[in-house]
Amino acid sequence: MLNKQDKKYISDTFDQKFDEKFDEKFDKKFDEKFDEKMAELRTKLNSDMFNYMDPFLQEIRALREETTIQFHRVSGHTDQLENHEERIDSLEKKLAIN
């Protein structure tokens, strides 16, 4: 029959070895699962963010293109107006209109 010391020794030894093995395996599995879940979450978050932002980015791109087109049109008109100013000035001088 086991006495108190034997029971305590068995209990302490079993608990210590069990705790060491359990902690080691649990920590390793937990770390692996945690890293895996975080990678999945990061991928989903990036995907959701890009899906949400895509329409805005397309609109910004369209506005930039439109602004560029408008700038070229205005630039062309400015050149044309300057040309008209020169022609009007020369006509006024020839006709002596002031």
Secondary structure, 3 states (H helix, E strand, C coil): CCCHHHHHHHHHHHHHHHHHHHHHHHHHHHHHHHHHHHHHHHHHHHHHHHHHHHHHHHHHHHHHHHHHHHHHHHHHHHHHHHHHHHHHHHHHHHHCCC
